[in-house]
Amino acid sequence: MSMWYAISNMMGHGEHYHPVTAAGRVLAIGLYIVSLILVATYTANLASDLTTSKAKNIISGIDDIKNGKIPYHRIGICVGTTSEDYYLREISGGRRTFYPLASRQELYDSLLHGIIDASFMDIGVAEYVTNNIYCNLTLVGSDFDRNTFGIVFSKEWLYGKDLDLSILSLRESGALDDLKKKWFQMNNCPDTSETSNGMRIEDMSGLFLTFAIISVLSLTLFAWKKRSMIKDCLWRRLCRQKLVIQPHSPMVKSSQDVLSTVVKI
């Protein structure tokens, strides 16, 4: 019956009886507080999880931009860059429907202030910026439109072959990969991808401690109300333990008593 009463309070179901004693009412108040906070916490966590799931990345890559999942005027492009050339060639068919930006700093500010929803740039710069400077920005999808970069120097340069051999040696030894990881893939931003917003048992320890104190207070009040009955019960038990049962011994008269009795007769 006690389990039914507790579950009824937590689920908001009207129980069929109410406490009438002061101790029962104190315990019921503690149970009401626990059930109210638990239900409110669960509702808040559920709403937070649903909101977070809906607020995830609205696109998964460049294909979503090509398919028009984001309005074109919400895509920021730096004017006069290779990003503009790619947009005109692969996405809009030569139409300048994007949101024009004058610099990369304006691009970052527009993303942070919600003026635009997405943009694209060189992957090296994007990885460094999102991993070290603007932690509120993130990369979506895989890289695309790969190009080859080279080092420009004059023809028949004296150290041209030495430079080629040095670059080849760095690539074979893995030094270039180490430099790439150090300067472009090193993440100095706090990792929030695995952070849980749910309430843990440790966070709810104060609530359970409060309920334990209320329960002890209720038991103390009950014992105080029934102190006379408890006192009588303890006194009877104590007296029962002090009783000593002695065996009954038959009375044996001495010879003098018998003789005196005979003489008197």
C-alpha positions in Angstrom: 0.0 0.0 0.0 2.9 2.4 0.7 4.3 1.7 -2.7 0.9 2.5 -4.3 0.7 5.7 -2.3 4.3 6.8 -3.4 3.8 6.0 -7.1 0.4 7.7 -7.1 1.9 10.9 -5.8 4.7 10.8 -8.4 2.4 10.1 -11.3 -0.2 12.7 -10.2 -2.9 10.1 -9.7 -5.4 10.8 -6.9 -4.8 8.4 -4.1 -7.8 7.0 -2.2 -6.8 8.1 1.3 -5.0 11.0 3.0 -2.7 11.0 6.1 -4.5 12.2 9.2 -1.7 12.2 11.7 0.9 15.0 12.0 3.8 12.5 11.3 2.0 11.2 8.2 1.4 14.7 6.9 5.1 15.6 7.3 6.1 12.5 5.5 3.6 13.2 2.7 4.9 16.7 2.3 8.4 15.3 1.9 7.1 12.9 -0.7 5.3 15.7 -2.6 8.6 17.7 -2.7 10.6 14.8 -4.0 8.0 13.8 -6.7 7.6 17.4 -7.8 11.3 18.0 -8.3 11.9 14.7 -9.9 9.1 15.2 -12.4 10.2 18.8 -13.1 13.8 17.7 -13.7 12.8 14.9 -16.0 10.6 17.2 -18.0 13.3 19.8 -18.3 15.9 17.2 -19.4 13.5 15.8 -22.0 12.8 19.2 -23.4 16.5 20.1 -23.5 17.3 16.8 -25.3 14.6 17.4 -27.9 15.7 21.0 -28.4 19.3 20.0 -28.8 18.4 17.3 -31.3 16.4 19.8 -33.4 19.2 22.4 -33.2 21.9 20.1 -34.7 23.5 20.8 -38.0 20.9 21.8 -40.6 23.1 20.5 -43.4 25.5 17.6 -43.7 27.7 18.7 -46.5 28.1 20.6 -49.8 25.3 18.5 -51.4 22.7 20.0 -49.1 23.8 23.5 -50.3 23.6 22.4 -53.9 20.1 21.0 -53.3 18.9 24.3 -51.8 18.4 23.1 -48.2 19.7 26.6 -47.2 18.4 29.7 -48.9 21.1 31.1 -51.2 21.0 34.5 -49.6 22.0 32.8 -46.3 25.2 31.5 -47.7 28.2 33.9 -47.2 30.9 34.0 -49.8 34.0 36.2 -49.8 34.1 38.2 -53.1 37.0 37.7 -55.3 38.1 34.3 -53.9 38.2 30.8 -55.2 35.1 30.2 -53.1 33.1 32.6 -55.3 34.4 30.9 -58.4 33.3 27.5 -57.1 29.9 28.9 -56.1 29.2 30.4 -59.5 30.4 27.3 -61.3 29.0 24.5 -59.3 26.0 25.9 -57.3 24.3 28.9 -58.8 25.1 28.5 -62.5 26.8 32.0 -62.7 24.2 33.9 -60.7 25.4 35.9 -57.7 22.7 34.9 -55.3 25.0 34.6 -52.3 25.5 37.0 -49.4 28.6 39.0 -50.3 31.4 39.4 -47.8 34.5 41.5 -48.0 36.9 39.6 -45.7 37.2 36.5 -43.6 36.7 38.4 -40.4 33.4 39.6 -41.7 32.6 36.0 -42.6 33.3 34.9 -39.0 31.3 37.7 -37.5 28.3 37.0 -39.8 28.2 33.4 -38.8 28.5 34.2 -35.1 25.7 36.9 -35.3 23.4 34.7 -37.3 23.4 36.9 -40.5 24.4 33.8 -42.6 23.9 30.1 -41.9 26.9 28.6 -43.8 30.0 29.4 -45.8 33.0 27.5 -47.2 36.7 28.2 -47.5 40.1 26.4 -47.7 40.1 23.4 -45.4 43.4 24.3 -43.8 42.3 27.7 -42.7 38.8 26.4 -41.7 40.3 23.7 -39.5 42.7 26.0 -37.7 40.0 28.7 -37.1 37.4 26.3 -35.8 39.8 24.3 -33.6 41.7 27.3 -32.1 40.0 30.6 -32.4 36.2 30.4 -33.0 35.1 27.4 -30.9 31.4 28.2 -31.6 31.9 27.4 -35.3 32.1 23.9 -36.7 33.0 22.1 -39.9 30.3 20.0 -41.6 30.8 17.2 -44.1 33.9 16.2 -45.9 36.2 18.3 -48.0 35.4 18.9 -51.7 36.9 20.5 -54.8 40.4 19.4 -54.1 43.2 21.5 -55.7 46.9 21.2 -56.0 49.1 23.9 -54.4 52.7 24.6 -55.4 55.6 26.8 -54.5 56.5 29.4 -57.1 60.1 30.2 -57.9 62.0 31.4 -60.9 63.0 29.0 -63.7 66.3 27.2 -63.5 66.6 28.2 -59.8 69.8 26.9 -58.3 68.2 25.2 -55.4 65.1 23.9 -57.2 66.2 20.2 -57.1 67.3 20.5 -53.5 63.9 21.9 -52.5 62.1 19.0 -54.3 64.3 16.5 -52.5 63.7 18.2 -49.1 59.9 18.2 -49.6 60.0 14.5 -50.7 62.1 13.6 -47.7 59.7 15.5 -45.3 56.7 13.6 -46.8 58.4 10.2 -46.6 59.5 10.8 -43.0 56.0 11.9 -41.9 57.2 15.4 -40.9 54.6 17.1 -43.1 51.8 15.0 -41.5 53.1 16.0 -38.1 53.1 19.7 -39.1 49.6 19.4 -40.4 48.4 17.8 -37.2 50.2 20.5 -35.1 49.0 23.6 -36.9 45.7 22.6 -38.5 44.2 19.5 -36.7 45.2 20.3 -33.1 42.1 21.2 -31.2 42.5 23.7 -28.4 38.8 24.3 -27.9 36.9 22.4 -25.1 35.3 19.3 -26.3 31.5 19.6 -25.7 30.4 16.8 -28.0 30.2 14.2 -25.3 29.1 16.5 -22.5 25.9 15.3 -20.9 23.3 17.7 -19.7 21.4 15.1 -17.7 21.0 15.2 -14.0 23.2 12.6 -12.2 22.6 11.0 -8.8 25.3 13.2 -7.3 23.4 16.3 -8.4 20.2 15.0 -6.8 21.9 14.1 -3.5 20.7 17.3 -1.8 17.1 16.3 -2.6 17.4 12.8 -1.2 19.2 14.2 1.9 16.3 16.6 2.4 13.8 13.7 2.1 15.8 11.6 4.6 15.8 14.5 7.1 12.0 14.9 6.7 11.5 11.1 7.1 13.6 11.2 10.3 11.6 14.2 11.5 8.3 12.4 10.8 9.4 9.3 12.7 10.5 11.5 15.6 7.2 13.2 15.7 5.4 9.9 15.6 7.5 8.6 18.5 6.7 11.7 20.5 3.0 11.4 19.9 3.1 7.7 21.0 5.6 8.2 23.8 3.3 7.0 26.6 2.5 3.8 24.7 6.1 3.2 23.9 7.0 3.9 27.5 4.5 1.4 28.8 5.6 -1.2 26.3 9.2 -0.8 27.2 8.4 -0.9 31.0 6.4 -4.2 30.6 9.2 -5.7 28.6 11.7 -4.6 31.2 9.6 -6.0 34.1 9.1 -9.3 32.3 12.8 -9.7 32.0 13.3 -9.1 35.8 10.9 -11.8 36.9 12.6 -14.9 38.4 10.7 -18.2 38.5 11.6 -20.2 41.7 10.8 -24.0 42.1 8.1 -24.8 44.8 9.7 -26.9 47.7 7.3 -29.0 49.9 7.2 -28.1 53.7 9.0 -30.7 55.9 8.3 -30.6 59.6 10.9 -31.2 62.1 10.7 -34.0 64.8 10.2 -31.5 67.6 7.2 -30.1 65.8 5.8 -33.5 65.5 6.4 -34.4 69.1 4.8 -31.1 70.3 1.8 -31.8 68.2 1.5 -35.3 69.7 1.8 -34.0 73.3 -0.8 -31.4 72.7 -3.2 -33.9 71.5 
